[in-house]
Structures are given as C-alpha cells and as structure tokens.
Amino acid sequence: MKKDQIVEEVRKVREAHAKQYNYDLKSICEDLKEKEKNCGHSVVSLPPKRYLKATGS
C-alpha cells in the first residue's frame, strides 16, 4: 500500500504535540480545547442523538 504524504505529515504533527505534553491525554485535550476556544472560528455543539429502544422481537 502506498504511503499518503498528508497522512504521514498529520501523524508526525500529532506525535510531536503528544510528546510536548508527555503523552498525558488530559493535558493534550486541555490544550486542544484552549486552541479551539481562541481560534476565532465558531464551534458547533450538537445535541446527543436519540436512539430508539430495542424491542424484544
């Protein structure tokens, strides 16, 4: 399978970001949320999807 240069670049950036926060998921998420808040773009929050209850048939 041929390597995708864009995918490889995204993985490299993601790895560097995770390493910067010592792979601590909570710290990574806090940083991303802060960046999202300060980016100037509107952020959309959708309500949770409603699922139908399964019937016993």
N, C-alpha and C positions, 0 to 999 in steps of 0.2 A: 504494500500500500504506500502510495506517495505521500510524503510529509507535506502538510499545509503550512506555509510560512506564517500566515496570520495566526493560526492556532498555536504554533510554536512561540511566536512573539508574546501572545497573551499569557501563555503558561510561564514564560520567563519573567514577565512583569508581575504576575500573581505570586510566583515563588519569591521574588525579591521583596515584595510587600509583606508576605507572611514572615520572611526571615527578619525583616525590620522590627516586627513585633514578637519575635522569639516564638513564632508559631502558636501564640496564645489566641484562640478563636474569639474570646470575649474582647480583647484589645483590638483585633482586626476589625470586628464588627462595629465597635465604637468609632474607630477611625473612619470607616466607610460611611457610617450614618452621619458623622460630622461633615465629611466631604459632600455628601448628598444634600445636607441642610444648607451648606454655603455655596453650592454650585450655581445658584441663580435660576435653575430650571424648576418648573412646577413639578411636584411629586404627587402622583395619584395613588390614593389608598382605596382599594375596592373592598366592598363588604364581603364577608365569607360566603362561599357557595352553599346553597341549601341542598341537601340530598334527601331523596325520598327514602322512607323506611322500607326495609325489605319485608315482603310478605312471606308467610310460611307455606308457599305453594310448591 
